[in-house]
Amino acid sequence: MTSYTSVKMNILTPTENKHFPLALAFSLDEVNRNPDLLPNMSFVFEFPEGGCKTVPKLYSRMPFSEKNQDYYLNYNCNEETTCLLTYGPFHPILSDHEKFPYLYQMARKDTALPLAMVSLMLHFSWNWIGLAILDNDQGTQFLSHLRREMEKNTVCFAFVSMIPVNMHVYMSRAEVYYNQIMTSSTNIVIIYGDTDSTLAVSFRMWESLGIKRIWVTTSQWDVTTSKRDFAIDSSHGTLSFIHHHSEIFGFKKFVQTLNPLKYSDEYLTRLGWMNFNCEVSDSKCETLKNCSSNASLQWLMRQPFDMAFSDDGYDIYNAVYTVAHAVHEMLLQQVDDGKGHYGNCLKLHSFLRKTHFTNPVGEKVNMNQRENLQGEYDIFQIWNFPNGFGFKVKIGEYSPYFPLGEQLHIYEDVIEWSTGNRQMPPSVCSADCGPGFRKFLQEGIAACCFDCIPCPENEVSNETNVDKCVRCPEDQYSNREQDQCIPKTVIFLNYEDPLGMALALMALWFFTRESCCILEVRSIKLTRQNDVVLNR
């Protein structure tokens, strides 16, 4: 498969999201300009070499095996280390408060995500779904929860691709996963896992090879993934579940007027996309030190860059405000240790774990880890265009706090406006069995896959996908379509009709003949009795 191999060898793993340092810079700037929160103080930030580590990278390096027992991160609290605040997505393994008492996840729990996704499947009458996840603890847990919700609602897996975490193992099996998705009849594929992984490589590979599916993903996959020529078409694209949060105003203006030269941190100056505003050749413009002193990011508004805060950006925003509120409380209680900084991790932890506040956009943040609420979701439909541009529109929302049956809301008119068609492509294993038929399930085959066979004689079905037909009552019989029972008609004969007259005469004749026979028998019996009397 030459074309597949050539594409496979040219797929690049995703680079770090360039949105994050800007989100952090904006959040710190907003906190530093708040005179009531940290008066006479300013926050500064420093990115480590290579940027901040994502949660999956941190988790992969934690001492869970004998190989890395000697490696300790700063989630252990001592005099030299600090507490760790992570930006999303929520990692269930890291929520173990006994193992990680000083680690705080800013993202809300995704425990409602499987039910939210299944609710979407039911809304569009999809019951034949593909799934691609990472073969790790997080992927296995998600699969378990998703399978439980699907089985409750008779939604079935067309395939489950568990992508190995190890790149070498993945590359040896990549063609198998490609063939699996290509040969499947499903139109819907759920992608769940880390974007900085082999799963991301596989996803970009499928996209680049022109596989047309509707991808159902989470917020971290809300990125441009293709540079192919593209026309809006509801038969493919991405449906993304993004944590609901209010819009953060001022970010767009901040980016437009930002002068990175005022920041001492070298990480901002190392970002390759900053080179666009340089006055020297690209080959020599390695840092913003070569740029003009009045450089700004106004040019960025003309680039393929989403100015709305992503889930991760919103987590960073809340993390900055969380630390600010915790330090504010420390200052109020005068816990300064006199060494120029405000206590070690143990002291900060005692304030962090009790921190709760309402952020500037009016949403509550509570750092009590045991009270971490379930996430509410906005559902977006996304299409990718050439040159990295995308089109994203909100088509619905899901809240686990609404009454059962009202948790999912889909905006059908928005779908029609954005695509010209309200209809989503079907994704079922078997076509519906209509009235007059019943489902026939084969042992060992998924419940969503069945044959349709006609109801037996004098049995009917008047609904779709029934398991059994119903026998008609004794005084009724099934119609030709076998979708309803019809009462039997009682026929009466008139004596004046030829047939009625003939039958009546025949009955009279038989009655008369029978009567004569009875009289004759009685006469014979009387004669015999008289003969007996005379003989005596």
LONU-416857 format. One record per residue (C-alpha): y, x, z. Coordinates in nm, 4 decimals, always signed. Layout:
<sites>
       yy       xx       zz
        Y        X        Z
...
</sites>
This chain:
<sites>
       yy       xx       zz
  +0.0000  +0.0000  +0.0000
  +0.2594  +0.2446  -0.1258
  +0.5712  +0.0274  -0.0932
  +0.4861  -0.0588  +0.2660
  +0.4305  +0.3047  +0.3611
  +0.7543  +0.4187  +0.2021
  +0.9527  +0.1568  +0.3904
  +0.7704  +0.2317  +0.7126
  +0.8620  +0.5978  +0.7051
  +1.2322  +0.5190  +0.6544
  +1.2767  +0.2715  +0.9429
  +1.5067  +0.4055  +1.2127
  +1.4956  +0.3049  +1.5757
  +1.8063  +0.1169  +1.6892
  +2.0960  +0.3179  +1.8244
  +2.2717  +0.2452  +2.1515
  +2.4915  -0.0596  +2.1397
  +2.8491  +0.0546  +2.0855
  +2.9739  -0.2627  +2.2510
  +2.8790  -0.1464  +2.6012
  +3.1334  +0.1320  +2.6610
  +3.4113  -0.0970  +2.5391
  +3.2904  -0.3780  +2.7677
  +3.2869  -0.1349  +3.0591
  +3.6309  +0.0026  +2.9748
  +3.7729  -0.3492  +2.9473
  +3.6182  -0.4585  +3.2783
  +3.7472  -0.1541  +3.4652
  +4.0915  -0.1980  +3.3155
  +4.1014  -0.5616  +3.4270
  +3.9923  -0.4718  +3.7812
  +4.2389  -0.1841  +3.8048
  +4.5240  -0.4156  +3.7036
  +4.4359  -0.6650  +3.9784
  +4.6739  -0.5934  +4.2691
  +4.4791  -0.8139  +4.5115
  +4.1344  -0.6674  +4.4653
  +4.1695  -0.2895  +4.5074
  +4.5330  -0.2082  +4.5907
  +4.6300  +0.1579  +4.5632
  +4.2939  +0.2394  +4.4065
  +4.1555  +0.2770  +4.0556
  +3.8045  +0.2781  +3.9223
  +3.6992  +0.5460  +3.6747
  +3.3734  +0.5746  +3.4869
  +3.1596  +0.8492  +3.3458
  +2.8794  +0.8145  +3.0942
  +2.5907  +1.0603  +3.1301
  +2.4877  +1.2769  +2.8399
  +2.3280  +1.0526  +2.5803
  +2.4773  +0.7359  +2.7288
  +2.3447  +0.5087  +2.9996
  +1.9730  +0.4490  +3.0227
  +1.8489  +0.1005  +2.9502
  +1.6314  -0.0822  +3.2020
  +1.3148  -0.0185  +2.9972
  +1.3913  +0.3538  +2.9901
  +1.4474  +0.3593  +3.3644
  +1.1330  +0.1590  +3.4281
  +0.9246  +0.3845  +3.2058
  +1.0266  +0.6842  +3.4163
  +0.9647  +0.5316  +3.7563
  +0.6766  +0.6720  +3.9656
  +0.4068  +0.4107  +3.9079
  +0.1405  +0.6585  +3.8042
  +0.0129  +0.9936  +3.9208
  +0.1771  +1.1627  +3.6212
  +0.5323  +1.1032  +3.7396
  +0.5048  +1.0724  +4.1162
  +0.7404  +1.3667  +4.1525
  +1.0219  +1.1940  +3.9592
  +1.2606  +0.9901  +4.1703
  +1.5578  +0.7930  +4.0476
  +1.8549  +0.6740  +4.2476
  +1.6963  +0.3400  +4.3225
  +1.5813  +0.5157  +4.6432
  +1.8705  +0.5149  +4.8848
  +1.9779  +0.8314  +5.0647
  +2.2913  +1.0335  +5.1350
  +2.3065  +1.1824  +4.7859
  +2.2260  +0.8776  +4.5738
  +2.3824  +0.5427  +4.5048
  +2.2598  +0.1881  +4.4638
  +2.1654  +0.0905  +4.1124
  +2.3097  -0.2099  +3.9268
  +2.1398  -0.2876  +3.5961
  +2.2573  -0.4869  +3.2985
  +2.0086  -0.7222  +3.1349
  +1.7689  -0.8498  +3.0439
  +1.6096  -0.9504  +3.3730
  +1.2979  -0.7451  +3.4400
  +1.0431  -0.9268  +3.6633
  +0.8787  -0.6033  +3.7776
  +1.2073  -0.4697  +3.9093
  +1.2589  -0.7844  +4.1163
  +1.0075  -0.6573  +4.3744
  +1.2433  -0.6255  +4.6704
  +0.9989  -0.4181  +4.8730
  +0.9664  -0.1490  +4.6061
  +1.3294  -0.1654  +4.4927
  +1.5429  -0.2793  +4.7876
  +1.8540  -0.1029  +4.6534
  +1.8272  -0.2105  +4.2912
  +2.0301  -0.5083  +4.1727
  +1.9783  -0.6863  +3.8431
  +2.2893  -0.8557  +3.7149
  +2.1063  -1.0789  +3.4669
  +1.9710  -1.4146  +3.5711
  +1.5992  -1.4814  +3.5743
  +1.4325  -1.5814  +3.2488
  +1.1665  -1.7973  +3.4141
  +1.2916  -2.1028  +3.2227
  +1.2798  -1.9257  +2.8855
  +0.9186  -2.0167  +2.7903
  +0.9798  -2.3874  +2.8549
  +1.3130  -2.3670  +2.6705
  +1.1419  -2.2201  +2.3649
  +0.8596  -2.4749  +2.3724
  +1.1154  -2.7556  +2.4032
  +1.2778  -2.6279  +2.0848
  +0.9374  -2.6230  +1.9095
  +0.8718  -2.9832  +2.0081
  +1.2161  -3.0926  +1.8913
  +1.1520  -2.9605  +1.5406
  +0.7835  -3.0707  +1.5463
  +0.6573  -2.7116  +1.5246
  +0.3109  -2.6514  +1.6670
  +0.1966  -2.3390  +1.4805
  +0.3766  -2.0333  +1.6201
  +0.3440  -1.6574  +1.5800
  +0.4276  -1.4203  +1.8644
  +0.5129  -1.0485  +1.8657
  +0.5546  -0.8813  +2.2055
  +0.5242  -0.5384  +2.3594
  +0.1898  -0.4521  +2.5138
  +0.3246  -0.3931  +2.8635
  +0.3536  -0.5790  +3.1937
  +0.6647  -0.7687  +3.0922
  +0.5132  -0.8782  +2.7611
  +0.1885  -0.9847  +2.9265
  +0.3729  -1.1908  +3.1867
  +0.5828  -1.3632  +2.9218
  +0.2699  -1.4375  +2.7180
  +0.1030  -1.5935  +3.0210
  +0.3985  -1.8227  +3.0965
  +0.4520  -1.9146  +2.7315
  +0.0821  -1.9918  +2.6776
  +0.0814  -2.2246  +2.9779
  +0.3787  -2.4239  +2.8470
  +0.2349  -2.4367  +2.4938
  -0.1031  -2.5648  +2.6109
  +0.0681  -2.8425  +2.8074
  +0.2363  -2.9644  +2.4881
  -0.0323  -2.8869  +2.2256
  +0.1564  -2.6037  +2.0610
  -0.0693  -2.3255  +1.9343
  -0.0537  -1.9573  +1.8483
  -0.1085  -1.8717  +1.4848
  -0.1318  -1.5085  +1.5941
  -0.0324  -1.2850  +1.8841
  +0.0695  -0.9274  +1.7981
  +0.0803  -0.7071  +2.1067
  +0.2673  -0.4016  +1.9822
  +0.1692  -0.0733  +2.1528
  +0.4468  +0.0996  +2.3433
  +0.3381  +0.4419  +2.2219
  +0.4933  +0.5226  +1.8835
  +0.1962  +0.7225  +1.7524
  -0.0487  +0.4452  +1.8391
  +0.1837  +0.1886  +1.6846
  +0.2242  +0.3797  +1.3590
  -0.1526  +0.4027  +1.3202
  -0.1764  +0.0222  +1.3425
  +0.1528  -0.0844  +1.1849
  -0.0074  -0.2041  +0.8631
  -0.2453  -0.4260  +1.0605
  +0.0483  -0.6046  +1.2245
  +0.2195  -0.6364  +0.8883
  -0.0885  -0.7956  +0.7290
  -0.1256  -1.0240  +1.0278
  +0.2169  -1.1782  +0.9832
  +0.1945  -1.1826  +0.6031
  -0.1348  -1.3732  +0.5931
  -0.0356  -1.6250  +0.8601
  +0.0742  -1.9716  +0.7498
  +0.3302  -2.0059  +1.0288
  +0.7020  -2.0177  +0.9505
  +0.8097  -1.9484  +1.3108
  +0.7692  -1.6160  +1.4922
  +0.8851  -1.5442  +1.8490
  +1.0030  -1.1882  +1.9100
  +1.0163  -1.0907  +2.2784
  +1.0647  -0.7428  +2.4184
  +1.2965  -0.4471  +2.4369
  +1.5152  -0.3611  +2.1409
  +1.4727  +0.0099  +2.2102
  +1.0988  +0.0076  +2.1404
  +0.8222  +0.0057  +1.8816
  +0.8646  -0.3712  +1.8630
  +1.2159  -0.3179  +1.7271
  +1.0791  -0.0788  +1.4663
  +0.8240  -0.3390  +1.3624
  +1.0830  -0.6166  +1.3486
  +1.3190  -0.4185  +1.1298
  +1.0310  -0.3247  +0.9081
  +0.9327  -0.6869  +0.8550
  +1.2935  -0.7769  +0.7791
  +1.3388  -0.4910  +0.5345
  +1.0208  -0.5901  +0.3492
  +1.1644  -0.9346  +0.2849
  +0.9372  -1.1372  +0.5129
  +1.1051  -1.4771  +0.5366
  +1.0465  -1.6433  +0.8703
  +1.2541  -1.8119  +1.1369
  +1.2661  -1.5563  +1.4168
  +1.3048  -1.7011  +1.7671
  +1.4482  -1.4338  +1.9946
  +1.6560  -1.3609  +2.3001
  +2.0084  -1.2274  +2.3362
  +1.9264  -0.8570  +2.3080
  +1.8008  -0.9227  +1.9535
  +2.1337  -1.0792  +1.8596
  +2.2161  -0.7880  +1.6311
  +2.2460  -0.7238  +1.2612
  +1.9000  -0.6324  +1.1404
  +1.9190  -0.6363  +0.7634
  +2.1343  -0.5179  +0.4748
  +1.9608  -0.7195  +0.2054
  +2.1484  -0.9557  -0.0251
  +2.1353  -1.2876  +0.1407
  +2.2233  -1.6543  +0.0957
  +2.2333  -1.9076  +0.3768
  +1.8996  -2.0828  +0.3866
  +1.7497  -2.2803  +0.6737
  +1.4031  -2.1518  +0.5787
  +1.4732  -1.8187  +0.7467
  +1.7144  -1.6527  +0.9853
  +1.7206  -1.6158  +1.3640
  +1.7356  -1.8649  +1.6497
  +1.8591  -1.6783  +1.9551
  +1.8471  -1.7925  +2.3192
  +2.1575  -1.6447  +2.4848
  +2.2475  -1.6885  +2.8503
  +2.5291  -1.9361  +2.8855
  +2.8547  -1.7935  +3.0170
  +3.2195  -1.8727  +2.9719
  +3.4288  -1.6855  +2.7195
  +3.6082  -1.3775  +2.8468
  +3.9615  -1.3788  +2.7128
  +4.1599  -1.0687  +2.6382
  +3.8783  -0.8483  +2.5079
  +3.9857  -0.8731  +2.1454
  +4.3430  -0.7765  +2.2270
  +4.2209  -0.4957  +2.4519
  +4.0160  -0.3433  +2.1705
  +4.3010  -0.3789  +1.9232
  +4.5448  -0.1916  +2.1463
  +4.3078  +0.0543  +2.3126
  +4.4022  +0.4204  +2.2877
  +4.0836  +0.6137  +2.3712
  +4.2785  +0.9377  +2.4247
  +4.3928  +0.8147  +2.7654
  +4.0330  +0.8221  +2.8873
  +3.9034  +1.1491  +3.0246
  +3.5431  +1.0584  +2.9637
  +3.4015  +1.2488  +2.6686
  +3.1512  +0.9764  +2.5869
  +3.4151  +0.7586  +2.4240
  +3.5245  +1.0503  +2.2093
  +3.1684  +1.1200  +2.0968
  +3.1090  +0.7757  +1.9509
  +3.0693  +0.8154  +1.5769
  +3.2472  +0.4908  +1.4908
  +3.5692  +0.6271  +1.6388
  +3.6007  +0.8615  +1.3406
  +3.7336  +0.5872  +1.1148
  +4.0888  +0.6330  +1.2430
  +4.0929  +1.0093  +1.2164
  +4.3403  +1.1920  +0.9969
  +4.1044  +1.4768  +0.9072
  +3.7911  +1.4844  +0.6957
  +3.4772  +1.3190  +0.8316
  +3.2976  +1.6514  +0.8408
  +3.5454  +1.7944  +1.0922
  +3.6261  +1.4800  +1.2875
  +3.3735  +1.5135  +1.5657
  +3.5887  +1.3911  +1.8513
  +3.9028  +1.1901  +1.8982
  +4.0837  +1.5055  +1.9964
  +4.1293  +1.5576  +1.6218
  +4.2889  +1.2146  +1.5863
  +4.6498  +1.1115  +1.6091
  +4.8001  +1.0674  +1.9529
  +4.8788  +0.7013  +1.8891
  +4.5281  +0.6201  +1.7637
  +4.3975  +0.2732  +1.8406
  +4.0962  +0.0623  +1.7547
  +4.2918  -0.1839  +1.5419
  +4.0693  -0.0832  +1.2484
  +3.7692  -0.2102  +1.4401
  +3.8709  -0.5673  +1.3694
  +3.7846  -0.5053  +1.0046
  +3.4385  -0.3737  +1.0916
  +3.1139  -0.5692  +1.1428
  +3.1643  -0.5998  +1.5178
  +3.1170  -0.9090  +1.7337
  +3.4187  -0.9453  +1.9602
  +3.2454  -1.1955  +2.1900
  +3.0828  -1.0652  +2.5071
  +2.7074  -1.0371  +2.4731
  +2.4691  -1.1025  +2.7617
  +2.4591  -0.7311  +2.8395
  +2.8380  -0.7050  +2.8161
  +2.8744  -0.9975  +3.0543
  +2.6320  -0.8291  +3.2968
  +2.8459  -0.5135  +3.2840
  +3.1554  -0.7255  +3.3462
  +3.0001  -0.8853  +3.6558
  +2.8625  -0.5512  +3.7763
  +3.2119  -0.3984  +3.7785
  +3.3522  -0.6937  +3.9705
  +3.0568  -0.6866  +4.2114
  +3.1210  -0.3245  +4.3046
  +3.4929  -0.3961  +4.3293
  +3.4366  -0.6846  +4.5721
  +3.1889  -0.4812  +4.7775
  +3.4282  -0.1845  +4.8040
  +3.7092  -0.4273  +4.8858
  +3.5098  -0.5549  +5.1845
  +3.4325  -0.1980  +5.2899
  +3.8022  -0.1188  +5.2858
  +3.8843  -0.4232  +5.4924
  +3.6354  -0.3149  +5.7573
  +3.7547  +0.0460  +5.7437
  +3.4210  +0.2086  +5.6831
  +3.5767  +0.5163  +5.5240
  +3.3722  +0.8149  +5.6336
  +3.6669  +1.0504  +5.5956
  +3.5157  +1.2531  +5.3133
  +3.7175  +1.1057  +5.0318
  +3.4644  +0.8408  +4.9322
  +3.3585  +0.5140  +5.0838
  +3.0183  +0.5561  +5.2375
  +2.6748  +0.6237  +5.1044
  +2.4288  +0.3873  +4.9433
  +2.3077  +0.2370  +5.2703
  +2.6614  +0.1329  +5.3616
  +2.7344  +0.0030  +5.0117
  +2.4023  -0.1811  +5.0077
  +2.4909  -0.3659  +5.3265
  +2.7924  -0.5101  +5.1440
  +2.6385  -0.5535  +4.7987
  +2.3533  -0.7704  +4.9196
  +2.6008  -1.0132  +5.0773
  +2.8545  -1.0110  +4.7952
  +2.9293  -1.3450  +4.6357
  +3.2431  -1.4421  +4.4484
  +3.3819  -1.6399  +4.1577
  +3.4617  -1.4164  +3.8632
  +3.7840  -1.4503  +3.6575
  +3.6208  -1.6917  +3.4104
  +3.5274  -1.9311  +3.6908
  +3.1537  -1.8607  +3.7277
  +2.9825  -1.7825  +4.0567
  +2.8115  -1.4483  +4.1148
  +2.5725  -1.4166  +4.4085
  +2.4058  -1.0831  +4.4797
  +2.1512  -1.2284  +4.7221
  +1.8494  -1.1204  +4.5194
  +1.6299  -1.3968  +4.6554
  +1.8764  -1.6601  +4.5368
  +1.8992  -1.5354  +4.1792
  +1.9261  -1.8544  +3.9759
  +1.7434  -1.9391  +3.6555
  +1.9316  -1.8851  +3.3363
  +2.0898  -2.1562  +3.1235
  +2.0878  -2.0923  +2.7491
  +2.3055  -2.1420  +2.4459
  +2.1010  -2.1557  +2.1252
  +2.2520  -1.9856  +1.8215
  +2.1416  -1.9799  +1.4607
  +2.2114  -1.6438  +1.2982
  +2.1990  -1.5185  +0.9399
  +2.2507  -1.1588  +0.8343
  +2.4546  -1.0716  +0.5260
  +2.4953  -0.7520  +0.3258
  +2.6898  -0.4622  +0.4765
  +2.6032  -0.5622  +0.8292
  +2.8008  -0.8874  +0.8436
  +2.6500  -1.1894  +1.0105
  +2.7081  -1.5605  +1.0527
  +2.6363  -1.7152  +1.3931
  +2.6765  -2.0755  +1.5026
  +2.5826  -2.2522  +1.8237
  +2.3333  -2.5300  +1.7481
  +2.2289  -2.6348  +2.0974
  +2.1866  -2.5615  +2.4649
  +1.9179  -2.5741  +2.7322
  +1.9562  -2.6153  +3.1071
  +1.6644  -2.6269  +3.3550
  +1.8921  -2.8155  +3.5944
  +1.9182  -3.1265  +3.3771
  +1.6687  -3.4137  +3.4273
  +1.3315  -3.3752  +3.2582
  +1.3576  -3.4878  +2.8981
  +1.7313  -3.4142  +2.8855
  +1.7197  -3.0368  +2.9289
  +1.7460  -2.9589  +2.5568
  +2.0384  -3.0692  +2.3408
  +2.0427  -2.9871  +1.9682
  +2.3539  -3.0455  +1.7555
  +2.2011  -3.1848  +1.4366
  +2.5403  -3.2245  +1.2706
  +2.6174  -2.8555  +1.3270
  +2.2889  -2.7574  +1.1608
  +2.3754  -2.9769  +0.8649
  +2.7266  -2.8322  +0.8467
  +2.6067  -2.4722  +0.8523
  +2.3130  -2.5081  +0.6113
  +2.3795  -2.8294  +0.4192
  +2.0515  -2.9669  +0.5501
  +1.9458  -3.1089  +0.8855
  +1.5806  -3.0373  +0.8186
  +1.4146  -2.7235  +0.9477
  +1.1083  -2.5936  +0.7606
  +0.7781  -2.7282  +0.8949
  +0.5366  -2.5086  +1.0847
  +0.2091  -2.6860  +1.1573
  -0.1528  -2.5802  +1.1285
  -0.2687  -2.9148  +0.9912
  -0.0852  -3.2071  +0.8339
  -0.0667  -3.5237  +1.0435
  -0.3537  -3.7698  +1.0312
  -0.1896  -4.0990  +0.9415
  -0.2948  -4.4532  +1.0324
  -0.6502  -4.5327  +0.9273
  -0.7671  -4.1801  +1.0089
  -0.8608  -3.9817  +1.3176
  -0.8554  -3.6134  +1.4024
  -1.1765  -3.4178  +1.3800
  -1.1708  -3.0995  +1.5878
  -1.4069  -2.8129  +1.5213
  -1.5413  -2.6169  +1.8153
  -1.3693  -2.2837  +1.8656
  -1.0653  -2.3784  +1.6535
  -0.7134  -2.4229  +1.7961
  -0.6280  -2.7777  +1.9017
  -0.3437  -2.7841  +1.6460
  -0.5911  -2.7300  +1.3608
  -0.8077  -3.0255  +1.2576
  -0.9435  -3.2320  +0.9712
  -0.8564  -3.5963  +0.9069
  -1.1470  -3.8369  +0.8543
  -1.1358  -4.2157  +0.7889
  -1.2104  -4.4511  +1.0736
  -1.5683  -4.5901  +1.0793
  -1.6362  -4.9406  +0.9487
  -1.4601  -5.2160  +1.1420
  -1.2565  -4.9600  +1.3417
  -0.8826  -4.8928  +1.3060
  -0.6025  -4.6538  +1.4042
  -0.2342  -4.7470  +1.3750
  -0.0766  -4.4234  +1.5041
  -0.0695  -4.0627  +1.3837
  -0.3064  -3.7932  +1.5082
  -0.5292  -4.0184  +1.7182
  -0.8486  -3.8708  +1.8593
  -1.0495  -4.1939  +1.8358
  -1.0377  -4.5127  +1.6317
  -1.0543  -4.8530  +1.8048
  -1.3228  -5.1117  +1.7227
  -1.1960  -5.4569  +1.6258
  -1.2842  -5.7561  +1.8505
  -1.5736  -5.9860  +1.7488
  -1.3398  -6.2479  +1.6048
  -1.1507  -5.9875  +1.3952
  -1.2249  -5.7323  +1.1251
  -1.0417  -5.4239  +0.9873
  -0.8300  -5.4399  +0.6748
  -0.8967  -5.2174  +0.3756
  -0.6541  -4.9461  +0.5001
  -0.8210  -4.9573  +0.8443
  -0.4893  -4.9514  +1.0226
  -0.5022  -5.3032  +1.1743
  -0.7470  -5.5744  +1.2768
  -0.7286  -5.9151  +1.1040
  -0.8495  -6.2413  +1.2654
  -1.1543  -6.3973  +1.1019
  -1.0820  -6.7311  +0.9234
  -1.2817  -7.0451  +1.0285
  -1.3649  -7.2619  +0.7166
  -1.4196  -7.6426  +0.7432
  -1.5939  -7.8477  +0.4637
  -1.4599  -8.1883  +0.3529
  -1.7192  -8.4642  +0.2884
  -1.5301  -8.5576  -0.0225
  -1.5728  -8.2099  -0.1780
  -1.8818  -8.1784  -0.4036
  -2.0229  -7.8989  -0.1917
  -1.9510  -8.0867  +0.1286
  -2.1033  -8.4070  -0.0119
  -2.4163  -8.2231  -0.1321
  -2.4645  -8.0522  +0.2033
  -2.4132  -8.3831  +0.3851
  -2.6723  -8.5592  +0.1661
  -2.9167  -8.2753  +0.2173
  -2.8677  -8.2956  +0.5911
  -2.9151  -8.6742  +0.5828
  -3.2275  -8.6398  +0.3724
  -3.3757  -8.3832  +0.6103
  -3.2798  -8.5992  +0.9049
  -3.4424  -8.9096  +0.7482
  -3.7527  -8.7157  +0.6533
  -3.7817  -8.5744  +1.0033
  -3.7351  -8.9213  +1.1546
  -4.0058  -9.0679  +0.9322
  -4.2434  -8.7910  +1.0277
  -4.1829  -8.8577  +1.3944
  -4.2462  -9.2338  +1.3488
  -4.5649  -9.1646  +1.1543
  -4.6915  -8.9337  +1.4270
  -4.6196  -9.1924  +1.6905
  -4.8043  -9.4617  +1.4842
  -5.1109  -9.2440  +1.4586
  -5.1058  -9.1814  +1.8322
  -5.0857  -9.5592  +1.9052
  -5.3753  -9.6347  +1.6711
  -5.5906  -9.3754  +1.8408
  -5.5056  -9.5173  +2.1812
  -5.6023  -9.8692  +2.0675
  -5.9338  -9.7423  +1.9360
  -6.0102  -9.5856  +2.2713
  -5.9363  -9.9115  +2.4525
  -6.1634 -10.1137  +2.2226
  -6.4497  -9.8692  +2.2663
  -6.4275  -9.9091  +2.6364
</sites>
